[in-house]
Structure formats: structure tokens, C-alpha cells
Amino acid sequence: MDGVITLSAVELERLLITLESAQQVHRRHQFFLWTQGALQGFLPHDLLVFGHGAYGAPGFRSEVLARANTLEDLVLQGELRRLVDLIVDRWLEGGHQPLTIAARADGEGCPAGQLLARLGLGHALAHGTREFFGDCSGFFIFLRMPEMPGRRHSYFVDMLMPYLHTVLHRMLAEEKLSQECAPRVVLRLSARESQVIALVRDGKTNQQIAQVLELSPLTVKNHVQNILRKLEVANRTQAVAKAVKARLIGGPGSA
């Protein structure tokens, strides 16, 4: 990267706070608060996608770190997964360097930039670990950045990558340990809730579900909230994934 990036005294103090607070992150909600708090001073964004696994392989897994119910329909439709694949491929082709992508609604630019614009995800900055691969990898896509990311953003994401990577895998390890130690709980949904979550799986909105089941939208909303509470998840995407895993409903395409 050409040129020298200089930091003001305020930025240096802010950087120290960001690095110190990273050591306190162990759980997903702490990860979210860190990225939406301290990290914003250097990498301002609205949504963060993180991934791990073998780059460019079917086993690569990605998730959205965002407030509840954000991007749920896009994830269900597979749009976000396609975007992640496009960005990872470009990052690999670029020699594992920080990647900036402009959202282009005019039909110009790369496919990833066009998809960013179509999905309303704004400009993006992506980077991952060069030294770690497979299950030890870490990849991050910052979405809805307030401006087109530039050289300073690329510098910061490269410098902060060891901390992002450490925080990610510390969080994943804590979650795995919690799952292994937690007592098994039998998940149950009522017959109506099972119908609702199956229609959510099929990508239907509350209004559409209400029409299919001949209910009011408010009743459907209450059913969805009860499902989220019972399954202990934050949004509809997570509810579908957990319901399928628990065999409460079939996977996509099931009747």
C-alpha cells in the first residue's frame, strides 16, 4: 500500500480503546456491540458478514451480524450467500488484499457491485486472514458503509484483522462449548406455529402467511414472536435454521 497512514492523537486513543475492548469479547452479543461501537471509528458500517471455513469451498460458512430481523428474507432467498461467494472469489483473485467494492446501480462495475446496489447494501469492504485456512480462517465483509471505502479503511481493516480473527474464533469456541455443556431441551411448537414457521421457511411475509392461514397479520406476528422465544433465536432466519435442524419442519422445498 503506497503512502503513509498517520493517526491523530484522538485516533490513537480510540485505537487503543478498540484493541483493549476486543479482549472482553467472548459472546455473540458482545461481538455485535464491539463492531457497532469501538470498531465504528475506523470501519463505519451498518451490517457485518463474517465467514469461516475453506475459502471458495462448499464448506465455507457465513453469517450476518446485525440487529434482529435484518436481511432475513434476503438470506432465505440465497441472495446474500451469492454475494458472499462473489466477494470471496474476488478477494482470492486479488491476492488476499483488502477489497473495496462500490455499489453500482447503473449496470456498470463488477457483479458483486451490481448485487450490492440491487440489495440496497451500499458500498462494501472485505478482507480475511491470509495465514489461516479451513476451519481456522476468518473472513469479514463490512456492508452499508457511509462512503466508498478508501485507502485508510483498507489500512485499518488489515491492521485490525488479527483482532477480528481472534474475536471471531473466541466467540465460536465459546458457543461450541456452551452447546456441548448445555442440557438437551426438547423443542416443541404448536400445530399452528409449525404451519407459520414452514411458511416463513418458504419466504412468505406475515401478510402472505395471514392470507394462506386465514388469520390476521397481527395474529401471525404474535405466532412469529412466540416461535422466536421458544427457539431462543433473534430473527426469522435463525428460527428457520433451528427448526429444520431440530426436525420441527422439513428443509427448503418440503411440503
Secondary structure, 3 states (H helix, E strand, C coil): CCCCCCCCHHHHHHHHHHHHHHCCCCCHHHHHHHHHCHHHHCCCCCEEEEEECCCCCCCCEEEEECCCCCCHHHHHCCHHHHHHHHHHHHHHHCCCCCEEECCCCCCCCCHHHHHHHHCCCCEEEEEECCCCCHHHCCEEEEEEECCCCCHHHHHHHHHHHHHHHHHHHHHHHHHHHHHHHCCCCCCCCCHHHHHHHHHHHCCCCHHHHHHHHCCCHHHHHHHHHHHHHHHCCCCHHHHHHHHHHCCCCCCCCCC
